[in-house]
């Protein structure tokens, strides 16, 4: 079941099928449990009641009763069969899975436990901080106990939800008793999932996904690339699981066999005869991604892909023939629409000559001929259709890539312990803190490790440690402690406010695993951020044979501009003011995590269709300088929705105008308007911005008049400076 709101995603779970009832056959005992199918009405009841409870706590839009959420991973409903004296069998439904409670007897009984699972500020290893009745120290448990000895039912359970992300507003918190402690700002569930599990791709990110290869016609001039990947946005991430049998071939620590066994189980293929079952079982879990392809103008389309069939958008310069291939795709798209419109215009002229001219307006013709809303699976695999849609997808991707936004503002209360200067800035809104960013098509969070657009040799040596062996050739990183939007010291004056977006944190490099000076600080994947309550198990994994080495002293902090200074009305942001290259993908080039690049530890895979990685893919994995692969995002937008919708509408508007101009050049005349309301302009409105008259040009650089060229500079936008 899909949740009704993006925030209704379980950030963690204490559930496991190991905690399910064991008496599941009628013959085992007079009373027994039956696992209920997902189609059972009880599931719908639990989904709705728990969803309404969390929606109310999270203050989600709409009526709380309209929201639903699935059970946490590892939880399931069971029917308890109990024979009665009259021969009938009573069946009661219970929810099992929690490691701290034997079972929950109803959805309301689970509410406080659900709130605890959502509140990442309270460690999942400490159930004493949960408000459910199965924590003996909770208000609910104490109230239940007191009801047995008191003459009245008592005051009942506390309705207060703990912090993040189920927090009340600041106003509500201040209205509590004077002894109430201020609650910290909540951790966004997506942030918790991304950092705790080290997910390679994140919801809302721009990615490439593998498709069945579509080759150019044999009659082409040889410059056109084969189409192997398509750009899209990650719309949903689902945790999947399957119970598979253990085999005799699996020994302690034999990860390869475990991976092989999981692969056979997931695909449904028959394993080799040498892999024999042992009668035991294990649960295999993996992430499944739903992707919205670009260029189809269909916001409801989802393509389901495994992580191995996906690549970060930043590797685009090494796909589809690189910059030369992208140019060829743009030129081919221009040819296709120009030739198609010439034929189309003759049809309209013939209709007009016969006395039956077409009355369809430009909008209708455009959608019918060139912009039909379709699913990716419905797109004809004809070269002309595919390459035209791909060119529009590349244009849309470029616009998303060029945009950025700060997200998830952190509320600051006057009661919080801060130094006077910081408190004054925050309360006067001269500084605002955020939990995340959209930057160059990527989702970046506080506590992330990001690549910087700096060579190791550019860093000062008087305040930072000297390089470890070979570090000059590798990336430099910032572990983000805070994201702040601040008024620039060089403010533009009373009428214009100049802002800058700053990142605060520690700077790192990659050092060989054997390099360990006594005084150095190294970061491991098991680090925990003090005060945040986030167990960052997978967030700081380094490439094989390397580890993260902190360069600044423990008492120091590094500050860098993500972009700025700038004003909200200014679009003249200078690339030299940008210091964030993008996210790091340390395991990108490992054989088992993707099916496109050759793993350096397994040379010779080119013969099996894999590609030798270039400098861009090595840079985003941290093995080359951030100056070799970075995003140039200088178009601020309010949020991701605005980024995507603006890019999509802009591309379609530009292309519709280009189409109309071609029609008119070929003799087509717009139909006469029926009245002022339906008036059709002689020419489609001109879109704002440089280089828009050229059809599918992404910006106004050299060759902008080439028509449908999506990337004379699009490849450079992905890896500017390469």
C-alpha positions in Angstrom: 0.0 0.0 0.0 1.3 3.4 -0.9 1.2 6.2 1.7 -1.1 9.2 1.1 1.7 11.7 1.8 5.5 11.8 1.3 6.0 12.3 5.0 4.1 9.1 5.9 7.2 6.9 5.6 8.5 4.9 8.6 11.9 6.4 9.3 12.8 3.2 11.3 11.3 0.0 12.7 11.7 -2.3 15.6 9.8 -5.0 13.8 11.0 -8.4 12.7 9.3 -11.6 11.5 11.3 -13.3 14.3 8.8 -11.8 16.7 5.7 -13.3 14.9 3.7 -16.1 16.6 5.0 -19.6 16.2 1.7 -21.5 16.6 0.4 -21.1 13.1 -1.1 -24.5 12.3 -4.5 -25.7 13.6 -3.1 -29.0 14.8 -0.4 -27.6 17.0 -2.6 -26.3 19.7 -6.3 -25.6 20.4 -5.6 -21.9 20.0 -3.5 -20.9 17.0 -2.6 -17.9 14.9 -3.2 -17.4 11.2 -1.3 -14.7 9.3 -3.9 -12.5 7.6 -3.5 -11.6 3.9 -3.0 -8.0 3.0 -6.5 -8.0 1.4 -8.1 -8.6 4.9 -10.3 -5.6 5.9 -8.4 -5.4 9.2 -5.3 -4.1 7.3 -7.3 -1.3 5.8 -8.6 -0.4 9.3 -5.0 -0.3 10.8 -3.7 1.7 7.8 -6.4 4.3 8.1 -6.3 4.7 11.9 -2.5 4.8 12.3 -2.3 7.1 9.2 -4.9 9.5 10.8 -3.0 9.6 14.1 0.3 10.4 12.4 -1.2 12.9 10.0 -2.7 14.8 12.9 0.6 14.8 14.8 2.5 15.9 11.7 -0.1 18.5 10.9 -0.4 17.2 7.3 -2.8 18.9 4.9 -6.4 17.6 4.6 -8.5 15.7 7.0 -6.5 13.3 9.2 -9.0 10.6 8.4 -8.1 10.9 4.7 -4.5 9.7 5.3 -3.1 6.1 5.3 0.2 4.4 6.1 1.2 0.8 5.8 2.4 -1.1 8.9 6.1 -0.7 9.8 8.5 -3.2 8.1 8.6 -6.4 10.1 5.0 -6.0 11.4 2.0 -8.1 10.3 -1.6 -8.9 11.4 -2.5 -12.3 12.7 -5.9 -13.8 13.5 -6.0 -15.6 16.9 -8.3 -18.7 16.6 -9.9 -19.6 20.0 -12.5 -22.4 20.3 -15.5 -21.6 22.5 -17.7 -23.9 24.7 -20.5 -23.8 22.2 -18.3 -25.1 19.4 -17.8 -21.8 17.6 -14.4 -20.3 17.0 -13.6 -16.8 18.0 -11.0 -15.0 15.8 -9.4 -11.8 17.1 -6.8 -9.8 15.1 -3.5 -8.7 16.7 -0.5 -6.9 15.4 2.9 -8.7 15.9 6.5 -7.8 15.1 7.7 -5.4 17.8 10.8 -6.5 19.8 9.5 -4.7 22.8 5.8 -5.8 22.9 4.4 -9.2 22.5 1.5 -7.9 20.4 -0.8 -4.9 20.0 -4.4 -5.5 20.4 -5.7 -2.6 18.4 -4.6 0.3 16.2 -5.2 2.9 19.0 -3.0 0.8 21.4 -0.2 1.2 18.8 -0.5 5.0 18.5 2.1 5.9 21.1 4.5 3.3 19.8 4.0 4.6 16.2 4.9 8.1 17.5 8.0 6.7 19.1 9.1 5.1 15.9 8.7 8.4 14.0 10.6 10.3 16.7 14.2 9.7 15.8 15.4 12.0 18.6 14.5 9.1 21.0 16.9 6.2 20.4 15.3 3.0 19.1 17.5 1.0 21.5 15.9 2.6 24.5 12.2 1.7 24.7 11.9 3.4 28.1 11.4 6.6 26.1 8.3 5.2 24.3 4.9 6.3 25.5 3.1 3.1 24.8 1.6 0.9 27.6 4.3 -1.8 27.1 6.9 0.6 28.5 6.3 0.3 32.2 7.7 3.8 32.9 5.3 5.5 30.4 2.4 7.7 31.5 0.1 5.4 29.7 1.4 2.4 31.7 1.3 4.3 35.0 -2.3 5.4 34.3 -3.4 1.9 33.4 -1.8 0.6 36.7 -3.4 3.4 38.8 -6.8 2.5 37.4 -6.8 -0.7 39.4 -6.3 1.0 42.7 -7.8 4.5 42.3 -11.5 5.2 42.7 -11.6 7.2 39.5 -10.2 6.3 36.1 -7.5 8.9 36.4 -6.4 11.6 34.0 -5.7 9.3 31.1 -2.6 9.1 28.8 -0.7 12.2 27.9 -1.5 13.5 24.5 1.8 15.2 24.0 4.0 13.8 21.3 7.7 14.0 21.7 10.0 15.8 19.3 10.9 15.3 15.7 9.2 15.1 13.4 5.9 14.9 15.4 6.4 18.3 17.0 3.9 20.9 18.0 4.3 24.5 16.9 6.5 26.9 18.9 3.4 28.6 20.1 1.9 25.4 21.4 5.1 24.5 23.2 5.3 27.8 24.9 1.7 27.4 26.2 2.7 24.3 28.2 3.5 24.5 31.9 6.5 26.7 32.9 8.6 23.6 33.7 8.2 22.2 30.2 11.5 21.8 28.3 11.5 23.2 24.7 11.5 20.5 22.1 14.1 20.4 19.4 13.2 20.7 15.8 12.2 17.4 14.2 14.4 15.3 11.9 12.7 14.8 8.5 11.9 11.1 8.0 13.5 11.1 4.5 16.7 12.5 6.1 16.7 9.8 8.7 16.2 7.0 6.1 18.8 8.4 3.7 21.5 8.9 6.3 20.9 5.8 8.5 20.7 3.4 5.6 23.3 5.1 3.3 20.8 5.0 0.4 22.7 5.8 -2.8 19.7 7.5 -4.4 17.1 9.7 -2.6 13.5 10.6 -3.3 13.2 13.5 -5.7 16.7 13.2 -7.1 17.6 13.3 -10.8 19.1 10.0 -12.0 19.7 7.9 -15.1 18.0 4.5 -15.5 19.0 1.7 -17.9 16.7 0.9 -20.8 16.8 -1.6 -23.6 19.4 -0.2 -26.0 18.0 1.7 -29.0 20.5 2.0 -31.9 20.5 4.8 -34.5 19.5 3.8 -38.1 22.1 2.2 -40.2 21.8 5.1 -42.6 23.0 7.6 -40.0 26.3 9.4 -40.4 27.9 7.5 -37.4 27.9 10.5 -35.0 24.6 9.4 -33.3 25.1 7.4 -30.1 23.1 4.4 -29.1 20.5 5.3 -26.4 21.2 3.2 -23.3 19.9 5.3 -20.4 17.0 7.8 -19.8 16.8 10.6 -17.3 14.2 10.6 -14.6 13.2 11.7 -11.1 13.0 9.2 -8.1 9.4 9.5 -7.0 9.3 6.7 -4.4 11.6 4.3 -2.6 10.2 1.1 -1.3 11.8 -1.4 1.1 11.2 -4.9 -0.3 11.8 -8.2 1.4 11.6 -11.9 0.7 12.2 -14.9 2.8 14.6 -17.4 1.1 16.0 -20.7 2.2 19.5 -21.0 3.6 21.8 -23.3 1.6 24.6 -25.7 2.4 26.9 -23.6 0.2 26.6 -20.6 2.6 29.4 -20.5 5.2 30.2 -17.9 7.8 31.0 -14.6 6.1 30.4 -15.9 2.6 28.9 -12.6 1.3 29.2 -13.6 -2.3 27.1 -16.7 -1.9 24.5 -14.7 0.1 24.3 -12.1 -2.7 24.0 -14.8 -5.3 21.3 -16.6 -3.4 19.4 -13.3 -3.0 19.7 -12.6 -6.7 18.2 -16.0 -7.6 15.4 -15.5 -5.1 14.5 -12.0 -6.3 14.5 -12.8 -10.0 12.8 -16.1 -9.5 15.5 -18.0 -11.5 16.6 -21.5 -10.7 19.9 -21.7 -8.6 22.7 -24.1 -9.5 22.3 -27.7 -8.3 25.3 -27.2 -6.0 23.3 -24.8 -3.8 21.3 -27.1 -1.6 18.7 -26.0 1.0 19.3 -26.6 4.7 15.7 -26.2 5.9 16.5 -22.8 7.5 15.4 -19.4 6.2 16.6 -15.8 6.1 14.9 -12.6 5.1 16.6 -10.6 2.2 15.8 -6.9 2.0 16.5 -4.4 -0.8 15.4 -1.0 -2.0 13.2 -0.7 -5.0 13.0 2.7 -6.8 10.0 4.2 -8.7 11.2 6.7 -11.3 9.3 9.3 -13.2 10.9 9.6 -16.7 11.4 13.1 -18.1 10.3 14.2 -21.6 6.9 12.4 -21.5 4.9 15.2 -19.7 3.2 12.5 -17.6 3.5 13.2 -13.8 1.8 9.9 -12.9 4.2 7.6 -14.7 6.4 5.3 -12.6 9.2 3.1 -13.9 10.3 0.5 -11.4 14.1 -0.1 -11.2 16.7 -1.8 -9.1 19.7 0.2 -7.9 22.0 -1.7 -10.3 20.1 -0.3 -13.2 20.5 3.3 -12.0 23.3 5.9 -12.1 23.8 9.4 -10.7 22.9 12.1 -13.1 26.3 13.6 -12.6 27.8 10.8 -14.8 25.9 12.1 -17.8 29.0 13.2 -19.6 30.0 9.5 -19.8 26.7 8.4 -21.2 25.1 8.8 -24.7 28.4 9.6 -26.3 29.3 12.5 -23.9 29.1 16.1 -25.1 29.5 15.1 -28.8 26.7 12.6 -28.5 24.4 15.1 -26.8 25.0 17.6 -29.5 24.2 14.9 -32.1 21.0 14.0 -30.3 19.9 17.7 -30.4 20.7 18.1 -34.1 18.8 14.9 -34.8 15.8 16.1 -32.9 15.8 19.4 -34.8 15.9 17.5 -38.1 13.1 15.2 -37.0 10.7 18.0 -36.0 11.6 20.2 -39.0 10.9 17.4 -41.5 7.8 16.3 -39.7 6.3 19.8 -39.6 7.0 20.2 -43.4 4.8 17.1 -44.1 2.3 18.2 -41.5 1.9 21.7 -43.0 1.2 20.2 -46.5 -1.6 18.2 -45.0 -3.2 21.4 -43.5 -2.7 23.2 -46.8 -4.5 20.4 -48.6 -7.4 20.6 -46.2 -7.6 24.3 -46.7 -7.6 24.0 -50.5 -10.5 21.5 -50.3 -12.6 24.0 -48.3 -12.2 22.1 -45.0 -9.4 23.9 -43.2 -8.3 22.6 -39.8 -9.8 24.5 -36.9 -7.5 23.0 -34.3 -5.5 25.6 -32.3 -1.7 25.3 -31.9 -2.0 23.8 -28.5 -4.2 20.9 -29.7 -2.0 20.2 -32.7 1.2 20.3 -30.5 -0.2 17.8 -28.0 -1.6 15.5 -30.7 1.4 15.4 -32.9 4.5 15.9 -30.7 3.6 16.1 -27.0 1.1 13.3 -26.4 0.9 12.4 -22.7 2.1 8.8 -22.5 3.6 6.2 -20.2 7.2 5.2 -20.8 6.1 1.7 -21.7 3.7 3.2 -24.3 6.3 5.2 -26.1 6.9 3.7 -29.6 10.4 2.4 -29.9 10.8 4.1 -33.3 14.1 6.0 -33.5 12.4 9.3 -34.4 10.0 9.2 -31.5 12.6 8.1 -28.9 15.3 10.7 -29.9 12.8 13.6 -30.0 11.5 12.7 -26.5 15.0 12.2 -25.2 16.1 15.6 -26.4 13.2 17.2 -24.5 14.1 15.1 -21.5 17.7 16.3 -21.6 16.5 19.9 -21.8 14.3 19.4 -18.8 17.1 17.7 -16.9 19.4 20.6 -17.6 17.0 23.1 -16.1 16.5 21.0 -13.0 20.3 20.6 -12.8 20.7 24.4 -12.9 18.3 24.9 -9.9 18.7 24.9 -6.1 16.7 25.4 -3.0 17.1 25.2 0.8 14.5 23.0 2.6 13.1 22.0 5.9 13.6 25.1 8.0 14.6 24.6 11.6 12.5 26.4 14.2 14.6 28.2 16.8 13.0 29.0 20.2 14.1 31.9 22.5 14.7 29.3 25.3 17.4 27.5 23.4 20.9 27.7 24.7 22.9 29.7 22.1 25.6 32.3 22.3 24.1 35.8 22.3 25.3 36.7 18.8 23.9 33.6 17.2 20.6 33.9 19.1 20.2 37.5 18.0 20.8 36.7 14.4 18.4 33.7 14.4 15.6 35.5 16.2 15.9 38.6 14.0 15.9 36.3 10.9 19.3 37.6 9.8 20.2 33.9 9.9 17.9 30.9 9.2 18.9 27.3 9.6 17.8 24.4 7.4 18.0 20.6 7.4 18.5 20.2 3.7 19.2 21.4 0.1 18.2 20.6 -3.4 21.4 21.2 -5.3 22.1 20.2 -8.9 19.4 17.5 -9.0 20.7 16.0 -5.8 19.2 15.8 -2.2 21.8 17.0 0.4 21.2 16.9 4.1 22.8 18.2 7.3 25.3 15.4 8.4 26.0 14.6 4.8 29.5 14.2 3.4 29.7 16.3 0.2 32.5 16.9 -2.3 33.9 20.4 -2.6 34.9 22.2 -5.8 38.5 22.5 -4.6 41.8 20.7 -5.4 43.6 19.4 -2.4 46.5 21.6 -3.3 44.3 24.7 -2.9 43.6 24.2 0.8 45.7 26.2 3.2 48.3 24.2 5.1 48.8 26.6 8.0 45.4 25.8 9.5 44.8 22.3 8.1 46.8 19.1 8.2 49.2 18.4 5.3 48.0 15.9 2.6 48.3 12.2 3.2 50.0 10.1 0.4 48.2 10.7 -2.9 45.5 12.9 -1.5 46.3 15.7 -4.0 44.7 13.5 -6.7 41.5 12.8 -4.8 38.5 14.8 -3.7 38.1 17.1 -0.7 35.0 16.7 1.5 32.9 18.7 3.9 30.8 16.9 6.6 27.9 19.3 7.0 27.1 20.4 10.6 24.7 23.2 9.6 23.1 24.9 6.6 22.4 28.6 7.1 20.9 31.4 5.0 22.5 34.6 6.2 22.5 38.3 5.4 25.8 39.0 3.7 28.3 41.3 5.5 28.5 43.2 2.2 24.8 44.0 2.2 23.4 45.9 -0.7 21.9 48.7 1.3 18.6 49.6 2.9 16.4 48.7 -0.1 18.2 45.5 -1.3 19.1 42.6 1.0 22.0 40.5 -0.1 22.1 36.9 1.1 24.5 34.0 1.1 24.0 30.3 1.8 26.7 28.9 4.0 27.7 25.4 5.1 29.4 24.8 8.4 31.3 21.6 9.2 34.6 19.7 9.1 36.8 19.2 6.1 38.1 15.7 5.1 40.2 14.0 2.6 40.6 10.3 1.6 43.6 8.7 3.2 44.9 5.1 2.6 43.5 2.7 5.3 47.1 1.9 6.4 47.9 5.6 7.0 47.3 6.3 10.8 49.3 9.1 12.4 48.6 9.1 16.2 47.1 12.6 16.3 44.8 12.3 13.3 41.0 12.0 13.5 39.4 9.4 11.2 35.7 9.0 10.5 34.1 5.5 10.3 30.7 4.3 9.1 29.7 3.6 12.7 29.9 7.3 13.8 27.0 8.9 15.7 26.4 12.6 15.6 26.2 13.9 19.2 22.9 15.4 20.1 21.2 14.4 16.9 20.1 10.9 17.7 21.0 9.7 14.2 22.9 6.4 14.0 24.7 7.1 10.8 25.6 3.5 9.9 26.1 3.9 6.2 26.5 7.6 5.6 30.3 7.8 5.8 31.4 4.8 3.9 34.6 5.5 2.0 35.8 3.9 -1.2 37.6 0.6 -0.9 41.0 0.8 0.8 40.4 4.4 2.0 39.1 6.2 5.0 38.0 9.8 5.8 40.7 11.9 7.5 39.7 15.1 9.2 41.9 18.0 8.3 40.8 20.7 10.7 41.4 20.5 14.4 38.6 19.2 16.7 38.0 22.7 18.1 37.8 24.4 14.7 35.1 24.6 12.1 35.2 25.2 8.3 32.7 27.6 6.6 32.1 27.6 2.8 29.6 29.3 0.5 27.3 27.0 -1.4 26.5 30.1 -3.5 26.6 33.8 -3.0 26.5 36.6 -2.3 23.2 37.1 -4.2 19.8 38.9 -3.9 16.5 37.2 -4.4 16.0 39.2 -7.6 19.4 38.6 -9.0 20.3 35.8 -11.4 23.9 36.9 -11.9 25.5 34.4 -9.5 29.2 33.7 -10.2 30.4 30.1 -10.6 33.6 31.0 -8.7 31.4 31.7 -5.6 30.2 28.1 -5.6 32.2 25.6 -3.5 29.9 22.5 -3.4 30.6 20.0 -6.1 27.8 17.6 -5.1 27.2 14.3 -3.3 29.8 11.5 -3.1 29.0 8.0 -4.3 31.9 6.0 -2.7 30.8 2.6 -3.9 29.7 3.7 -7.4 32.4 1.7 -9.2 32.0 -1.5 -7.3 30.9 -4.5 -9.4 27.9 -5.6 -7.3 26.3 -2.1 -7.0 25.8 -1.3 -10.7 25.9 -3.0 -14.1 27.5 -0.4 -16.3 31.1 0.5 -15.2 34.1 -1.8 -14.9 35.3 -2.4 -11.4 39.1 -1.8 -11.2 39.4 -4.9 -9.0 37.9 -7.0 -11.8 39.6 -5.8 -15.0 38.6 -7.3 -18.4 34.9 -6.8 -18.0 34.7 -4.7 -21.1 34.2 -7.9 -23.1 30.9 -8.4 -21.2 29.5 -5.0 -22.1 30.8 -2.9 -19.2 32.4 0.5 -19.7 35.7 1.7 -18.4 35.0 4.6 -16.0 36.2 8.1 -16.9 37.4 11.0 -14.8 33.8 12.1 -14.1 32.7 8.8 -12.5 35.9 8.6 -10.6 35.4 12.2 -9.3 31.9 11.6 -8.0 33.1 8.5 -6.2 35.8 10.7 -4.5 38.8 9.3 -6.4 39.4 12.5 -8.4 39.2 16.2 -7.6 35.8 17.8 -7.3 36.9 20.3 -9.9 36.4 17.5 -12.5 32.7 17.0 -11.8 30.4 19.6 -10.2 27.0 21.1 -10.6 26.6 24.8 -11.5 23.3 25.6 -9.9 22.5 29.3 -9.9 18.7 29.4 -10.3 17.1 29.6 -6.9 13.6 28.2 -6.6 11.2 27.9 -3.7 11.1 24.1 -3.5 11.5 20.9 -5.6 7.9 21.1 -6.9 8.6 24.6 -8.3 12.0 23.4 -9.7 10.4 20.5 -11.6 7.2 22.1 -12.7 9.0 25.2 -13.9 11.5 23.2 -15.9 8.8 21.0 -17.4 6.5 23.9 -18.4 9.4 26.0 -19.7 10.7 23.2 -21.9 7.2 22.5 -23.3 6.5 26.2 -23.8 9.7 26.8 -25.7 9.2 23.7 -27.9 5.6 24.6 -28.6 6.7 28.0 -29.8 9.4 26.5 -31.9 6.8 24.1 -33.4 4.5 27.0 -34.2 7.2 29.0 -35.8 8.1 26.1 -38.1 4.4 25.6 -39.0 4.0 29.2 -40.0 7.2 29.1 -42.0 5.7 26.2 -43.9 2.5 28.1 -44.7 0.2 27.1 -41.8 -2.2 29.8 -40.7 -3.7 29.8 -37.1 -7.5 29.4 -37.1 -9.5 32.6 -36.6 -10.5 33.2 -33.0 -14.2 32.6 -32.1 -14.2 35.5 -29.6 -11.7 37.4 -27.5 -11.7 34.6 -24.9 -10.6 32.0 -27.4 -8.3 34.4 -29.3 -5.2 32.7 -30.7 -2.2 34.9 -31.1 -0.6 35.1 -34.6 2.6 33.9 -32.9 3.1 32.0 -29.8 4.3 34.1 -26.8 8.0 34.3 -26.6 9.5 32.7 -23.5 11.8 34.7 -21.4 15.5 34.0 -21.2 18.5 33.9 -23.5 18.6 31.5 -26.4 14.9 30.6 -26.3 14.3 31.0 -30.0 16.4 28.1 -30.9 13.9 25.3 -30.0 15.6 22.8 -27.8 18.7 24.8 -26.8 19.3 24.6 -23.1 20.9 28.1 -22.9 22.2 30.9 -25.0 25.7 29.6 -25.6 27.6 29.1 -28.8 25.4 27.3 -31.4 22.2 28.4 -29.6 20.5 28.8 -33.0 20.9 25.1 -33.7 17.3 24.4 -32.9 16.8 21.3 -30.8 20.3 21.0 -29.4 19.9 20.0 -25.8 23.5 20.1 -24.7 26.1 22.1 -26.4 26.7 23.2 -22.8 24.6 20.6 -21.0 27.4 18.2 -20.6 29.6 21.0 -19.3 26.9 21.9 -16.8 27.2 18.4 -15.4 31.0 18.5 -15.3 31.9 22.1 -15.6 35.6 22.7 -16.0 36.3 19.2 -17.4 
